[in-house]
């Protein structure tokens, strides 16, 4: 097999790299017919004001519940309140209570705010039965504190779960 000599390839360069080009196709930037807009790079807007769901997912990764120190997750819809004690290590729900439960709502009949307070009292009783003294985190799911949430928090703060 013989080696065949190949002529060197000739590349033309532009003013951009410091060598002059003899090419007639090269048009300087000033003579082009369009306007170039400057490139503007901005940071992501509202970096500190993420959505409530994003913040809640970040907190759930940080605080994991265990059997002796579970995570307290509370969700408050427009009309009802739902509370859960979650053991994230074993993926179990240790306690579930809501203002929709008949045992909480009917004996005697009450409003949703009073029912939320009863859910808190049921949660405290369940913690005493399960011998739970502390919770790893109080997870409000990014929701603001309304009347039902405040009534629930007052009931559980008497047991010492929330520091006031």
Secondary structure, DSSP 8 states (H G I E B T S, - for coil): --------------GGGTS----SS---GGG-SS----------TTSSS--HHHHHHHHHHH----SSS-EEEEEE-SS-EEEEEEETTTTEEEEEEETT-HHHHTTTT--HHHHHHHHHHHHHHHHHHHT----SEEE-TT----HHHHHHHHHHHTTTSS--
